[in-house]
Structures are given as structure tokens and as C-alpha cells.
Amino acid sequence: MTVKAEMKDISTVAELAVQMWEDNTVEDLIQEFTELLSKGRAQFFLKYENDILVGFAQCQLRSDYVEGTETSPVGYLEGIFVREEYRHQGYAKELLAACEAWAREQGAGEFASDCELDNAGSYRFHMAVGFTEANRVICFTKKLFK
């Protein structure tokens, strides 16, 4: 069963999300997710199997420029995670479909996502579920104050 997360689910979502975004803490993600959900331009979906939370997806609306798109707002897959032992059962595809439906309900005519250049698993997932690669980018920064 795939359900829309509510504010009461945020800590559970953060505990799963930290397994994907390892450079974050659960506490930081709880704060970030609470703020996102309260603004109404983001949504989280939870996937359960026999009352066990096995995955989640985070999507939101982006009104800034999104590479490869022509309209605004754009639905955007910010993150998707399924516990390793539950992968390859179509759960990520279900979560993605829930995100796409939510974005459509919010008036988005396009849906986009991204992944790191070296994340081959994520790349394969995106291609398998119908995304088209729009661009490859390497970003640079430098400090102006030392």
C-alpha cells in the first residue's frame, strides 16, 4: 500500500531518508521535511508491505528553471528509496506514480529528476521508468573569502 505522508510521519520518513542521504542527520531531515510539508509545495509518499515501511519518495513543485523542461511549475522527484531487501518488486515505480499523480493534481504538466553522475543504479532506475536524459552537468565552486 502506498500512502501520502502526514506531518506525524516525518520522523519515520527522515529515518529512511538518512539511509540514502548519509551526509545528513535524522534531526536535520526532520526539520527540513517539516518545513517543506508545511509549505504545501512538497509531498512524501510511503510504501508499506504488511504494515512494514519499506520505502518512500519525496516530490515537490519547482517553479525555477528545471533542465530540459518547458513549463512551470514542474513536478520534481527529490528522492526515492526502497530498503534493499524489498527492491526489484515494483515499489519504487509505485512511489514514482504517486508522485507524478500528485504533481499532475497540483497543475504540473512535466515531471523531472536528477542523480549524481556516478550513481549508476539511480540512472538505470530513471531510464527504466521512462525518464529521458536532459543533460549532464558538473558543478564548480570556489571560496571568495579565506
C-alpha positions in Angstrom: 0.0 0.0 0.0 1.3 3.5 -0.9 0.0 6.4 1.2 0.5 10.1 1.4 2.7 11.0 4.4 1.3 13.3 7.0 3.2 15.6 9.5 3.1 12.7 12.1 5.1 10.6 9.6 8.0 13.0 9.2 10.4 11.3 11.7 9.8 7.9 10.1 10.5 9.4 6.7 13.7 11.0 8.0 14.9 7.7 9.4 14.6 6.1 6.0 16.0 9.2 4.1 19.2 9.3 6.2 20.0 5.8 4.7 20.0 7.4 1.3 21.4 10.9 2.2 24.1 9.7 4.6 25.7 13.2 4.9 22.6 14.3 6.9 21.3 13.6 10.3 17.8 12.4 11.2 17.2 15.6 13.2 18.2 17.9 10.2 16.0 16.0 7.9 13.0 16.2 10.3 13.4 19.9 10.4 13.8 20.2 6.6 10.9 17.9 5.8 8.6 19.5 8.3 9.2 22.9 6.7 8.7 21.5 3.2 5.5 19.7 4.0 4.0 22.7 5.9 4.5 24.9 2.8 2.3 22.7 0.7 4.7 22.5 -2.4 6.2 19.2 -1.4 4.8 15.7 -0.7 6.1 12.5 0.7 4.7 9.1 -0.1 5.2 5.9 1.9 5.2 2.3 0.7 4.1 -0.4 3.1 4.2 -4.1 2.8 2.3 -6.0 5.5 2.4 -2.9 7.8 6.2 -2.6 7.4 7.5 0.7 5.9 9.7 -0.4 3.0 10.2 2.8 1.1 9.4 6.5 0.5 9.5 9.1 -2.2 9.8 12.9 -1.9 8.5 15.1 -4.6 7.8 18.8 -4.9 6.9 21.6 -7.3 9.7 23.6 -8.7 9.0 27.0 -10.3 12.6 27.8 -11.0 14.3 26.7 -14.3 14.4 22.9 -14.5 16.8 21.5 -17.0 15.1 20.1 -20.1 11.6 21.3 -19.3 9.4 23.9 -21.0 6.6 24.7 -18.4 6.3 25.8 -14.8 5.7 24.5 -12.3 7.4 21.2 -12.8 6.9 18.2 -10.6 10.3 17.0 -9.3 11.4 13.8 -7.8 13.7 14.9 -5.0 14.4 11.4 -3.6 13.2 7.9 -3.7 14.4 5.0 -1.5 13.3 1.4 -1.0 15.0 -0.8 1.6 17.4 -3.2 -0.2 15.6 -6.4 0.7 12.4 -5.0 -0.9 13.9 -3.8 -4.2 13.0 -5.2 -7.6 9.4 -5.6 -6.7 8.0 -2.5 -8.4 7.7 -0.5 -5.2 9.8 2.4 -6.5 7.7 2.5 -9.6 4.6 2.7 -7.4 6.1 5.5 -5.4 7.0 7.4 -8.5 3.5 7.0 -9.9 2.1 8.5 -6.7 4.5 11.5 -7.0 3.5 12.0 -10.7 -0.2 11.9 -9.9 0.3 14.4 -7.1 2.3 16.8 -9.4 -0.5 16.5 -12.0 -3.1 17.4 -9.4 -1.0 20.5 -8.5 -1.1 21.6 -12.1 2.3 20.4 -13.3 2.5 19.3 -16.9 6.0 17.9 -16.7 8.0 15.9 -14.2 11.8 15.8 -13.7 14.5 14.4 -11.6 18.3 14.2 -11.3 21.0 11.9 -10.0 24.7 12.1 -9.4 26.9 11.2 -12.4 28.4 8.2 -10.7 25.1 6.8 -9.4 24.6 4.0 -11.9 21.7 2.4 -10.0 19.7 5.6 -9.9 20.5 6.3 -13.6 19.2 2.8 -14.6 16.0 3.3 -12.5 15.3 6.7 -14.1 15.8 5.3 -17.6 13.7 2.2 -16.8 10.7 4.2 -15.6 10.5 6.5 -18.7 12.7 9.5 -17.9 14.8 10.9 -20.8 18.3 12.2 -20.0 18.2 16.0 -20.5 21.8 17.0 -19.7 25.0 16.1 -17.8 26.5 18.8 -15.5 29.5 19.1 -13.3 29.1 22.0 -10.9 32.0 24.0 -9.5 32.5 26.3 -6.5 35.3 28.4 -5.0 35.6 30.4 -1.9 35.7 34.2 -2.2 36.8 34.7 1.4 39.6 32.7 3.0 
